[in-house]
Amino acid sequence: NLVVAAAAMPVTERCPFPMGLSVQDIETKLKKIEEETRRCYDEVAAVPLADVTWDNTMHRLITAPHFKTNPDVSGVKFMANVHPDEAMRTASSAAQLALSKLRVEGFGRQDVFLRLRALHDGGGALSEVRRFQLARAMQAFEDKGLGLPQHKRDAARRLMEQESELNTAYQKNVAADNQEFLVDQAGLAGMSEEFVEGLEKRGDQFVLTLKYPHSGPIAQMCDAEETRRTIHLAQGGMCPENEALLAQAVRVRHELAAELGFGSYSEYVLRGRMAQRPEAVASFLNGLIGKLKGPALQDLHMLRDAKRAHTGDAAAELRGWDLSYYETRLRKERFDLDPAEIKQYFPLRHVIKGTLEIYEQLLGLRFTEVTEPDALEGRWHEDVRLFVVHDAADGGDGDGAAPLVGFFFLDLHPRKGKYNHAAIFHLVKQDESRGQVPVDAMVCNFPKGDQANPSCIPFGQVVTFFHEFGHVMHALCSRGTGNMTKFAKCPRDFVEAPSQMLENWCYDKEVLARISSHVKTGDPLPDRLRARLVEGKDFLVALGTMRQLYFTSLDFRLHDAGGLQHLSDLQRFADDLHVELQQRPNEPGCNALRKFAHIMSQYQSAYYGYLWSQVLAADMFKTRFGGAAGVFDQQAGRDYRDKVLGPGGNRPTLDSVTDFLGRPPKSDAFLRSLGLPPDDASAAAANAS
């Protein structure tokens, strides 16, 4: 039911991602991956130290069967997140765990590490990119204990395998949560007719879930406080069994860091990030906290006063289920912004069409939807769409002769058992030696709708779509074999910056005119509403940033020195920190650590990166797209693709950002966006990186 972003046309290129796998296929392919990977390690280890070359060592390790340059790796792993069949998800989850253990096993190969060290020390002629990848590979092996005595390597391997098992169990619990709640018509007071009509009905009651197409609008607009309360407490109380899994994982991580000679898990992780040291992160976070607590408390008092005025109760206090609701009411009062009215201008099918066209123009690309039945055979669900990407800026004239860049899937609607947030999954990485292009998948949970009743999405979800698609472009535009794999990956404290920068496009007049189209009239968003969206963009920004600092501090304090002291009572830790940073009590029984999937999936001691990267995002936008040409500055767009996206993880990130800016990054633009002066203490921490 969605409009194709570009005219459909026959596509001769085949997407390298394997579709249509069965449970048996997953098990068979997993066995093949394991056998071929071990054979490859053995063959690399057999090369005499005097004869090592790039081709017989590093090239072997960054191409198939390793990592996602092997399409089968994601082929067996990815279905755990999206497949509608439980047996397929279970088989895929088992494959995830097996491949995680296989990676740990590979990084424990001292004989392979010695070949890399020989290549590194040999002084042979290597390009700058290859030398950088080799240095990253050396660090990756050293991070797993290589270079240490055998007993320490064995201990490190055992601990990493334990962590993989704990992470998998935690994520599986979150994905398996399918709670449903029945409410009557009165329990949906304030909700739009469109929302109510889209709910499943059982008798005279309606079914609500915790997925964000339900929970988000309920939190923002439902006048029935009891419904908001029920959903909020259910979200905060879900997966209580995950507290024990997280506590055990944190213990394992600190023990691993100690075995490897580090004072804390944060010290171990951060040496490969832009921040480099825990002290830099602590300084950055503490600087922001010190400056924002006062303004955030003022924001809370504003919301509290709004509740008291609305309820007529002069002693009413804010509860967790009140925040989004009264923010929505205040936005409507102050900026005359009614989310239900704004939403009508953003039918999902038009948002997709407009967003893809804007990215085509900005980056010099051309997207074509793949519609041939044989090319789509084996899709994991009929809602999934596949697009092929060509380089329109390099010889593309619309006749299909432009260079192939890659493919991406869009899987946008909720269903049982599916990953329940918004995320990008990098499925296949580039391998120039085989002519293999990258493939990505964008997984979201937007309401589906149909041709007669198209689904419309809130403006916040428009921004989410624009942001997430920016990650797809980052992966597809990165150049070179093995780029964005383990040995050439953008650091976690930068990876969000490109997409965060692109969120600014959603407030531009021309962009809004192109991505909006009233669901009934087809009219673009009026200037009066656009001006109010822009005016309200930073409303309650201090409160929102302090919420982000709460999640960041949950992660960082658990993994920094002294983190183990919190594990005896994670509920008290979450409650105390909630009072300290969110400046109000946590709701009884609620604990964000039970569903904080990021820190059990590669973001442990890295969640600060969302704020850290905002510093870079604000600087890049203000410096290169803040001029007269605006967001469609063609030279800036091309430079962004060539100097930031193109290098990907194949050179130091600071070099890429400096190249794009024409100078080292500064934090002034970020601090001003928070209403803070540029001389704040956090500026020094950010500028120091």
VENRAGI-V947193 format. One record per residue. N is the residue number from 1. RES is the residue in one letter. PSI is psi in radians with two decimals (NA if undefined). OMEGA is omega in whole degrees, 0 to 359 (NA if undefined). Layout:
# VENRAGI-V947193
N,RES,PSI,OMEGA + N,RES,PSI,OMEGA
This chain:
# VENRAGI-V947193
1,N,0.02,183 + 2,L,2.53,180 + 3,V,2.39,179 + 4,V,2.38,184 + 5,A,-0.66,177 + 6,A,2.74,184 + 7,A,2.28,180 + 8,A,2.49,181 + 9,M,2.76,178 + 10,P,2.40,180 + 11,V,2.11,182 + 12,T,-0.50,180 + 13,E,2.53,180 + 14,R,2.36,177 + 15,C,2.24,184 + 16,P,-0.15,180 + 17,F,2.25,182 + 18,P,2.16,179 + 19,M,2.85,175 + 20,G,0.40,180 + 21,L,2.62,173 + 22,S,3.05,175 + 23,V,-0.74,179 + 24,Q,-0.69,179 + 25,D,-0.74,179 + 26,I,-0.82,181 + 27,E,-0.70,180 + 28,T,-0.81,181 + 29,K,-0.65,178 + 30,L,-0.80,179 + 31,K,-0.71,179 + 32,K,-0.77,179 + 33,I,-0.81,181 + 34,E,-0.79,181 + 35,E,-0.81,183 + 36,E,-0.62,179 + 37,T,-0.82,179 + 38,R,-0.67,178 + 39,R,-0.71,179 + 40,C,-0.78,177 + 41,Y,-0.73,180 + 42,D,-0.72,182 + 43,E,-0.68,176 + 44,V,-0.74,181 + 45,A,-0.39,181 + 46,A,-0.17,180 + 47,V,2.20,177 + 48,P,2.46,184 + 49,L,-0.53,181 + 50,A,-0.22,186 + 51,D,0.19,184 + 52,V,2.45,175 + 53,T,2.99,176 + 54,W,-0.79,186 + 55,D,-0.60,183 + 56,N,0.08,175 + 57,T,-1.42,187 + 58,M,-0.77,181 + 59,H,-0.66,178 + 60,R,-0.55,186 + 61,L,-0.27,180 + 62,I,0.07,178 + 63,T,3.04,181 + 64,A,2.43,17 + 65,P,0.16,188 + 66,H,2.64,170 + 67,F,-2.71,184 + 68,K,0.18,164 + 69,T,-0.22,172 + 70,N,1.89,183 + 71,P,-0.50,182 + 72,D,-0.41,181 + 73,V,-0.93,177 + 74,S,-0.49,178 + 75,G,-0.67,181 + 76,V,-0.37,183 + 77,K,-0.68,194 + 78,F,-0.55,185 + 79,M,-0.35,177 + 80,A,-0.41,184 + 81,N,-0.33,191 + 82,V,-0.33,190 + 83,H,2.39,181 + 84,P,-0.29,182 + 85,D,2.19,184 + 86,E,-0.66,180 + 87,A,-0.65,177 + 88,M,-0.73,179 + 89,R,-0.68,180 + 90,T,-0.78,179 + 91,A,-0.69,180 + 92,S,-0.66,176 + 93,S,-0.70,177 + 94,A,-0.66,178 + 95,A,-0.67,177 + 96,Q,-0.83,182 + 97,L,-0.75,180 + 98,A,-0.71,181 + 99,L,-0.58,175 + 100,S,-0.75,178 + 101,K,-0.62,178 + 102,L,-0.67,179 + 103,R,-0.75,177 + 104,V,-0.76,178 + 105,E,-0.77,181 + 106,G,-0.72,180 + 107,F,-0.07,174 + 108,G,0.09,183 + 109,R,1.72,178 + 110,Q,-0.64,182 + 111,D,-0.61,176 + 112,V,-0.74,179 + 113,F,-0.69,180 + 114,L,-0.58,177 + 115,R,-0.69,177 + 116,L,-0.71,179 + 117,R,-0.65,177 + 118,A,-0.69,177 + 119,L,-0.73,180 + 120,H,-0.74,185 + 121,D,-0.18,186 + 122,G,-0.34,177 + 123,G,0.25,179 + 124,G,2.90,182 + 125,A,1.96,176 + 126,L,2.52,176 + 127,S,2.87,180 + 128,E,-0.70,180 + 129,V,-0.80,181 + 130,R,-0.66,179 + 131,R,-0.64,178 + 132,F,-0.78,179 + 133,Q,-0.69,180 + 134,L,-0.74,178 + 135,A,-0.69,178 + 136,R,-0.65,178 + 137,A,-0.73,178 + 138,M,-0.78,181 + 139,Q,-0.68,180 + 140,A,-0.73,178 + 141,F,-0.72,179 + 142,E,-0.59,178 + 143,D,-0.38,180 + 144,K,0.15,173 + 145,G,-0.03,179 + 146,L,2.44,186 + 147,G,-0.17,178 + 148,L,2.90,177 + 149,P,2.72,185 + 150,Q,-0.72,183 + 151,H,-0.55,177 + 152,K,-0.63,176 + 153,R,-0.73,179 + 154,D,-0.72,179 + 155,A,-0.74,180 + 156,A,-0.74,180 + 157,R,-0.76,180 + 158,R,-0.73,181 + 159,L,-0.69,179 + 160,M,-0.64,176 + 161,E,-0.70,177 + 162,Q,-0.78,181 + 163,E,-0.72,179 + 164,S,-0.75,180 + 165,E,-0.73,180 + 166,L,-0.75,178 + 167,N,-0.79,181 + 168,T,-0.77,180 + 169,A,-0.74,180 + 170,Y,-0.88,182 + 171,Q,-0.66,180 + 172,K,-0.67,178 + 173,N,-0.74,179 + 174,V,-0.80,182 + 175,A,-0.52,185 + 176,A,-0.12,182 + 177,D,1.97,181 + 178,N,0.75,181 + 179,Q,2.50,176 + 180,E,2.61,182 + 181,F,2.30,180 + 182,L,2.23,178 + 183,V,2.65,177 + 184,D,-3.10,183 + 185,Q,-0.67,180 + 186,A,-0.54,179 + 187,G,-0.12,179 + 188,L,0.37,179 + 189,A,2.34,179 + 190,G,-0.25,181 + 191,M,2.60,183 + 192,S,2.74,177 + 193,E,-0.68,179 + 194,E,-0.76,180 + 195,F,-0.83,183 + 196,V,-0.72,181 + 197,E,-0.42,181 + 198,G,-0.09,181 + 199,L,2.56,171 + 200,E,2.45,181 + 201,K,2.36,176 + 202,R,1.83,186 + 203,G,-2.22,178 + 204,D,0.29,179 + 205,Q,2.80,183 + 206,F,2.59,184 + 207,V,2.17,173 + 208,L,2.56,174 + 209,T,-3.14,179 + 210,L,0.06,178 + 211,K,2.62,193 + 212,Y,-0.35,172 + 213,P,-0.36,174 + 214,H,-0.93,189 + 215,S,-0.65,181 + 216,G,-0.99,179 + 217,P,-0.64,178 + 218,I,-0.81,181 + 219,A,-0.61,185 + 220,Q,-0.65,195 + 221,M,-0.15,185 + 222,C,2.11,180 + 223,D,-0.32,181 + 224,A,1.77,185 + 225,E,-0.62,182 + 226,E,-0.61,177 + 227,T,-0.78,178 + 228,R,-0.76,181 + 229,R,-0.81,182 + 230,T,-0.83,182 + 231,I,-0.74,181 + 232,H,-0.82,182 + 233,L,-0.59,177 + 234,A,-0.72,177 + 235,Q,-0.77,182 + 236,G,-0.41,183 + 237,G,0.03,184 + 238,M,2.67,175 + 239,C,0.95,179 + 240,P,-0.46,179 + 241,E,-0.28,182 + 242,N,-0.31,178 + 243,E,-0.80,181 + 244,A,-0.66,179 + 245,L,-0.75,179 + 246,L,-0.79,180 + 247,A,-0.76,179 + 248,Q,-0.68,179 + 249,A,-0.73,179 + 250,V,-0.71,177 + 251,R,-0.79,181 + 252,V,-0.72,181 + 253,R,-0.77,178 + 254,H,-0.66,178 + 255,E,-0.69,177 + 256,L,-0.81,180 + 257,A,-0.72,179 + 258,A,-0.75,179 + 259,E,-0.58,183 + 260,L,0.02,174 + 261,G,0.34,181 + 262,F,2.69,183 + 263,G,-0.35,179 + 264,S,2.90,178 + 265,Y,-0.63,179 + 266,S,-0.75,179 + 267,E,-0.70,179 + 268,Y,-0.81,185 + 269,V,-0.71,193 + 270,L,-0.27,183 + 271,R,-0.28,176 + 272,G,0.18,182 + 273,R,3.00,178 + 274,M,-0.66,182 + 275,A,-0.62,175 + 276,Q,-0.71,186 + 277,R,2.54,176 + 278,P,-0.58,181 + 279,E,-0.63,179 + 280,A,-0.70,178 + 281,V,-0.80,180 + 282,A,-0.74,180 + 283,S,-0.75,179 + 284,F,-0.86,183 + 285,L,-0.78,182 + 286,N,-0.62,177 + 287,G,-0.76,179 + 288,L,-0.77,181 + 289,I,-0.80,181 + 290,G,-0.64,182 + 291,K,-0.47,189 + 292,L,-0.26,183 + 293,K,-0.73,179 + 294,G,-0.97,178 + 295,P,-0.63,180 + 296,A,-0.66,178 + 297,L,-0.65,176 + 298,Q,-0.70,177 + 299,D,-0.74,179 + 300,L,-0.74,179 + 301,H,-0.61,177 + 302,M,-0.76,178 + 303,L,-0.69,178 + 304,R,-0.78,180 + 305,D,-0.60,178 + 306,A,-0.69,178 + 307,K,-0.75,181 + 308,R,-0.70,179 + 309,A,-0.68,183 + 310,H,-0.72,185 + 311,T,-0.30,184 + 312,G,0.16,180 + 313,D,1.85,184 + 314,A,-0.23,180 + 315,A,0.11,183 + 316,A,2.46,177 + 317,E,2.67,180 + 318,L,2.41,171 + 319,R,2.92,184 + 320,G,-0.57,182 + 321,W,0.05,180 + 322,D,-0.41,193 + 323,L,-1.00,182 + 324,S,-0.63,182 + 325,Y,-0.84,182 + 326,Y,-0.43,170 + 327,E,-0.76,179 + 328,T,-0.75,179 + 329,R,-0.73,180 + 330,L,-0.69,177 + 331,R,-0.72,180 + 332,K,-0.71,181 + 333,E,-0.78,187 + 334,R,-0.67,186 + 335,F,0.11,183 + 336,D,0.76,181 + 337,L,1.91,177 + 338,D,1.96,182 + 339,P,-0.63,180 + 340,A,-0.65,178 + 341,E,-0.81,180 + 342,I,-0.72,184 + 343,K,-0.57,182 + 344,Q,-0.29,179 + 345,Y,0.01,184 + 346,F,1.16,170 + 347,P,2.34,185 + 348,L,-0.75,183 + 349,R,-0.61,180 + 350,H,-0.64,177 + 351,V,-0.77,179 + 352,I,-0.87,181 + 353,K,-0.86,182 + 354,G,-0.72,181 + 355,T,-0.79,180 + 356,L,-0.67,179 + 357,E,-0.66,180 + 358,I,-0.74,177 + 359,Y,-0.64,176 + 360,E,-0.83,182 + 361,Q,-0.78,184 + 362,L,-0.73,189 + 363,L,-0.02,180 + 364,G,0.80,182 + 365,L,2.92,174 + 366,R,2.21,180 + 367,F,2.34,177 + 368,T,2.23,179 + 369,E,2.36,177 + 370,V,2.10,185 + 371,T,-0.16,182 + 372,E,2.23,183 + 373,P,-0.69,182 + 374,D,-0.53,179 + 375,A,-0.36,181 + 376,L,-0.05,183 + 377,E,2.29,179 + 378,G,0.04,174 + 379,R,2.52,182 + 380,W,-0.28,176 + 381,H,2.60,183 + 382,E,-0.37,179 + 383,D,-0.29,187 + 384,V,2.34,178 + 385,R,2.60,181 + 386,L,2.34,179 + 387,F,2.55,173 + 388,V,2.51,185 + 389,V,2.25,176 + 390,H,2.80,181 + 391,D,1.71,180 + 392,A,-0.35,182 + 393,A,-0.12,184 + 394,D,1.21,176 + 395,G,0.06,181 + 396,G,2.10,180 + 397,D,0.28,177 + 398,G,0.01,182 + 399,D,0.16,178 + 400,G,0.06,184 + 401,A,-0.08,183 + 402,A,2.67,180 + 403,P,2.45,178 + 404,L,2.29,180 + 405,V,-0.78,181 + 406,G,-2.87,181 + 407,F,2.71,170 + 408,F,2.56,174 + 409,F,2.57,169 + 410,L,2.06,177 + 411,D,1.65,200 + 412,L,-0.12,189 + 413,H,2.59,183 + 414,P,2.64,171 + 415,R,2.84,184 + 416,K,2.31,177 + 417,G,-0.10,182 + 418,K,2.62,172 + 419,Y,2.26,194 + 420,N,0.32,174 + 421,H,-2.77,177 + 422,A,2.28,182 + 423,A,2.79,175 + 424,I,2.35,178 + 425,F,2.07,178 + 426,H,1.91,190 + 427,L,-0.76,182 + 428,V,2.38,179 + 429,K,2.77,185 + 430,Q,2.45,173 + 431,D,1.67,184 + 432,E,-0.51,182 + 433,S,-0.37,179 + 434,R,0.10,182 + 435,G,0.45,184 + 436,Q,2.26,181 + 437,V,2.80,181 + 438,P,2.72,178 + 439,V,2.34,178 + 440,D,2.80,175 + 441,A,2.31,176 + 442,M,2.06,185 + 443,V,2.06,180 + 444,C,-3.09,181 + 445,N,0.95,178 + 446,F,2.60,177 + 447,P,2.56,190 + 448,K,-0.95,185 + 449,G,-3.04,176 + 450,D,-3.09,185 + 451,Q,-0.67,182 + 452,A,-0.58,182 + 453,N,1.38,183 + 454,P,2.49,177 + 455,S,2.46,175 + 456,C,2.62,184 + 457,I,2.58,177 + 458,P,2.75,182 + 459,F,-0.61,178 + 460,G,-0.61,179 + 461,Q,-0.44,171 + 462,V,-0.79,178 + 463,V,-0.71,178 + 464,T,-0.80,180 + 465,F,-0.79,181 + 466,F,-0.73,180 + 467,H,-0.92,184 + 468,E,-0.64,179 + 469,F,-0.47,175 + 470,G,-0.61,176 + 471,H,-0.68,177 + 472,V,-0.80,181 + 473,M,-0.62,178 + 474,H,-0.79,182 + 475,A,-0.76,184 + 476,L,-0.49,183 + 477,C,-0.12,177 + 478,S,2.38,188 + 479,R,2.57,171 + 480,G,2.57,179 + 481,T,2.27,177 + 482,G,0.05,179 + 483,N,2.42,181 + 484,M,0.16,172 + 485,T,-3.02,184 + 486,K,-0.60,184 + 487,F,0.04,181 + 488,A,1.07,186 + 489,K,2.40,175 + 490,C,2.42,181 + 491,P,2.64,184 + 492,R,-0.44,181 + 493,D,0.22,170 + 494,F,-0.44,194 + 495,V,-0.44,179 + 496,E,-0.29,189 + 497,A,-0.81,181 + 498,P,-0.76,180 + 499,S,-0.61,176 + 500,Q,-0.68,177 + 501,M,-0.73,184 + 502,L,-0.30,176 + 503,E,-0.48,180 + 504,N,-0.45,180 + 505,W,-0.55,186 + 506,C,-0.18,180 + 507,Y,0.03,180 + 508,D,2.47,185 + 509,K,-0.86,182 + 510,E,-0.71,180 + 511,V,-0.80,180 + 512,L,-0.63,178 + 513,A,-0.54,183 + 514,R,-0.49,182 + 515,I,0.01,179 + 516,S,2.57,178 + 517,S,1.89,185 + 518,H,2.36,188 + 519,V,-0.43,180 + 520,K,-0.72,185 + 521,T,-0.39,184 + 522,G,0.02,181 + 523,D,2.52,174 + 524,P,2.92,179 + 525,L,2.19,181 + 526,P,2.69,180 + 527,D,-0.61,182 + 528,R,-0.66,179 + 529,L,-0.65,177 + 530,R,-0.77,181 + 531,A,-0.63,181 + 532,R,-0.58,174 + 533,L,-0.78,180 + 534,V,-0.74,180 + 535,E,-0.63,182 + 536,G,0.06,186 + 537,K,-0.76,184 + 538,D,0.30,178 + 539,F,2.27,181 + 540,L,0.53,183 + 541,V,-0.59,180 + 542,A,-0.77,179 + 543,L,-0.75,179 + 544,G,-0.68,180 + 545,T,-0.63,177 + 546,M,-0.56,175 + 547,R,-0.75,178 + 548,Q,-0.65,178 + 549,L,-0.50,176 + 550,Y,-0.89,179 + 551,F,-0.70,179 + 552,T,-0.74,182 + 553,S,-0.59,173 + 554,L,-0.85,181 + 555,D,-0.93,188 + 556,F,-0.72,182 + 557,R,-0.51,176 + 558,L,-0.59,188 + 559,H,-0.17,177 + 560,D,3.07,178 + 561,A,2.34,182 + 562,G,-0.01,183 + 563,G,-0.52,183 + 564,L,-0.44,183 + 565,Q,-0.33,183 + 566,H,-0.21,191 + 567,L,-0.33,181 + 568,S,-0.42,180 + 569,D,1.46,182 + 570,L,-0.49,178 + 571,Q,-0.77,179 + 572,R,-0.69,178 + 573,F,-0.85,180 + 574,A,-0.71,181 + 575,D,-0.81,182 + 576,D,-0.74,181 + 577,L,-0.56,177 + 578,H,-0.78,178 + 579,V,-0.73,182 + 580,E,-0.78,188 + 581,L,-0.70,178 + 582,Q,-0.15,169 + 583,Q,0.58,173 + 584,R,2.75,182 + 585,P,2.56,170 + 586,N,2.61,178 + 587,E,2.43,182 + 588,P,2.31,177 + 589,G,-0.08,180 + 590,C,2.36,178 + 591,N,1.91,182 + 592,A,-0.38,182 + 593,L,-0.26,181 + 594,R,-0.37,182 + 595,K,0.40,181 + 596,F,1.27,190 + 597,A,-0.51,182 + 598,H,-0.75,186 + 599,I,0.11,169 + 600,M,0.41,181 + 601,S,1.11,170 + 602,Q,-0.07,178 + 603,Y,0.23,178 + 604,Q,2.27,187 + 605,S,0.51,181 + 606,A,0.00,183 + 607,Y,-0.40,176 + 608,Y,-0.38,183 + 609,G,-0.47,177 + 610,Y,-0.70,178 + 611,L,-0.73,180 + 612,W,-0.77,182 + 613,S,-0.40,176 + 614,Q,-0.52,176 + 615,V,-0.82,181 + 616,L,-0.69,181 + 617,A,-0.79,181 + 618,A,-0.70,180 + 619,D,-0.79,180 + 620,M,-0.74,182 + 621,F,-0.87,184 + 622,K,-0.70,187 + 623,T,-0.74,187 + 624,R,-0.43,182 + 625,F,0.15,181 + 626,G,0.11,181 + 627,G,-2.90,185 + 628,A,-0.58,182 + 629,A,-0.32,175 + 630,G,-2.65,189 + 631,V,-0.21,178 + 632,F,0.45,174 + 633,D,1.91,187 + 634,Q,-0.69,180 + 635,Q,-0.73,178 + 636,A,-0.69,179 + 637,G,-0.74,179 + 638,R,-0.71,178 + 639,D,-0.66,179 + 640,Y,-0.78,179 + 641,R,-0.76,186 + 642,D,-0.63,189 + 643,K,-0.37,180 + 644,V,-0.98,182 + 645,L,-0.78,185 + 646,G,-0.90,179 + 647,P,-0.50,179 + 648,G,-2.14,180 + 649,G,0.33,185 + 650,N,0.11,171 + 651,R,2.88,180 + 652,P,2.31,185 + 653,T,-0.67,180 + 654,L,-0.60,177 + 655,D,-0.72,180 + 656,S,-0.79,181 + 657,V,-0.75,180 + 658,T,-0.70,178 + 659,D,-0.76,181 + 660,F,-0.71,182 + 661,L,-0.47,187 + 662,G,0.17,179 + 663,R,2.91,174 + 664,P,2.64,181 + 665,P,2.67,177 + 666,K,2.81,183 + 667,S,0.07,186 + 668,D,-0.83,184 + 669,A,-0.70,179 + 670,F,-0.82,182 + 671,L,-0.69,179 + 672,R,-0.59,179 + 673,S,-0.39,177 + 674,L,0.06,183 + 675,G,0.38,182 + 676,L,2.60,178 + 677,P,2.59,181 + 678,P,-0.29,182 + 679,D,0.25,179 + 680,D,2.68,182 + 681,A,-0.57,181 + 682,S,-0.37,177 + 683,A,-0.71,181 + 684,A,-0.72,180 + 685,A,-0.73,181 + 686,A,-0.76,181 + 687,N,-0.52,182 + 688,A,-0.48,182 + 689,S,NA,NA
